[in-house]
Amino acid sequence: MTDETSKELYARAKLRMPGGVNSPVRAYQAVGRTPRFIKSASGSHITDVDGNEMIDYICSWGPGILGHAHPGVLKKVKAACDDGLTYGAPTEREVEMAELLARLVPSMEVSRLVNSGTEATMSAIRVARGYTKRDKIIKFRGCYHGHSDGLLVKAGSAALTTSVPDSAGVPADFTKNTLVAEYNNKDSVQALFEANPDSIAAVIVEPVAANMGVVLPKDGFLTFLREITKQYGALLIFDEVITGFRLALGGAQEYYGITPDLSTFGKIIGGGMPVGAYGGREDIMRMVSPDGTVYQAGTLSGNPIATAAGLATLKILAEDRDIYIRLEEKTAQIAQAVREASHGRVVVNQIGSLMSIFFTDGEVTDYDSAAKSDTKAYADYFGFMLDHGIYVAPSQFEAMFVSDAHGDSDIQKTIHVMQEYFES
Ligand SMILES: *Cc1c(COP(=O)(O)O)cnc(C)c1O
């Protein structure tokens, strides 16, 4: 290890890794810059190998709600490491996690831990199909549910900026049971149910969409999904991989007061380690092997280090309910400042600690209105932010994440830089 710059590391990386990265959005292709290679991060700040210290609003794409390297989490992780990294056998922490989940998110009566959000959604869909004995699912254009074959249809963010809505390598046969509706459009859902009254196993939705930029559900939309799924004997799956433990301790389902049949979690639930979870109604979850006939397994699932990080994070969140008020206030401050400074050049969608600045002039309520955004203007904004020490997503279609570690001086500096950008 030497003191190589981001440019040098990127050149090496591109030779041996697709796009030089292990996940596409990191490559900065949508904004035409060299990705920053990160050396370390602490609290609200992230430092690249070039020595730039930036205020981080990516927060690892969601997990970092407490900020980086939270001492309470690190302590638990370090202690867990001393006891061995993995056993492939049950541990007390997994039981504690399942109990805590059921307490914080009451619909999670029975749950299973996996290693990523992708695994969680893929498995939840399998359970829904096994339980209902139906094959079709409805997803929404612009909602992302990980990269499993059947869900990689009209999936937002990375797919949006590279203009490849679907992926090569996914046989049409694998997605023929994936029906696509429009977010916030009840009629589009109704029509799919009317055309397929007995064959839809589930509707899967991001209760607040955050992978086409942040798009809030319109009043009554989630309630409608709850009702129509019941009416047709289908299950409602909330993909809370982003919203879980972020909008509220009980996720979007607590925030909006709607109880889904199944839910999926990721990101925050791992506290910075690779964890996902799916679960829900007991009668449905009893379908999962070895209780039932839906097979799903994982060598590292419920990993002792990952559960230590996740448990520590959830407990800190659970013991500090004001945290969600603080997060909302800070984020709303930024949102308001941008609205004022931009004089209508952008639309800001914000809820809790999630927000997006869309470079467009109409309301953003679905995929079409999000996709109208001027991605070149976003790239320009992004470059300015980066050059002024504000680390935001290198894509118009990703959320800005605020953490509890963002202090008032971070927020004020961020607002100042944004004002400078929009007023220049
Ligand atoms: C990130 C994300 C996923 C996928 O999670 P991974 O851990 O990246 O596999 C699924 N659903 C939503 C809503 C997400 O934001």
The ligand as an SDF file (V2000), in Angstrom:
LIG
                    3D

 15 15  0  0  0  0  0  0  0  0999 V2000
  -30.5620   -0.8890   -1.7040 C   0  0  0  0  0  0  0  0  0  0  0  0
  -31.9110   -1.4370   -1.9390 C   0  0  0  0  0  0  0  0  0  0  0  0
  -32.1330   -2.8010   -2.1830 C   0  0  0  0  0  0  0  0  0  0  0  0
  -31.0110   -3.7670   -2.3880 C   0  0  0  0  0  0  0  0  0  0  0  0
  -30.2120   -3.9060   -1.2770 O   0  0  0  0  0  0  0  0  0  0  0  0
  -28.7000   -4.4480   -1.4500 P   0  0  0  0  0  0  0  0  0  0  0  0
  -28.2260   -4.6050   -0.0510 O   0  0  0  0  0  0  0  0  0  0  0  0
  -27.9790   -3.3980   -2.2270 O   0  0  0  0  0  0  0  0  0  0  0  0
  -28.7810   -5.7310   -2.1740 O   0  0  0  0  0  0  0  0  0  0  0  0
  -33.4330   -3.2520   -2.2230 C   0  0  0  0  0  0  0  0  0  0  0  0
  -34.4680   -2.4150   -2.0710 N   0  0  0  0  0  0  0  0  0  0  0  0
  -34.2960   -1.0920   -1.8740 C   0  0  0  0  0  0  0  0  0  0  0  0
  -35.4930   -0.2210   -1.6760 C   0  0  0  0  0  0  0  0  0  0  0  0
  -33.0190   -0.5530   -1.8260 C   0  0  0  0  0  0  0  0  0  0  0  0
  -32.8500    0.7590   -1.6770 O   0  0  0  0  0  0  0  0  0  0  0  0
  1  2  1  0
  2  3  1  0
  2 14  2  0
  3  4  1  0
  3 10  2  0
  4  5  1  0
  5  6  1  0
  6  7  2  0
  6  8  1  0
  6  9  1  0
 10 11  1  0
 11 12  2  0
 12 13  1  0
 12 14  1  0
 14 15  1  0
M  END
$$$$
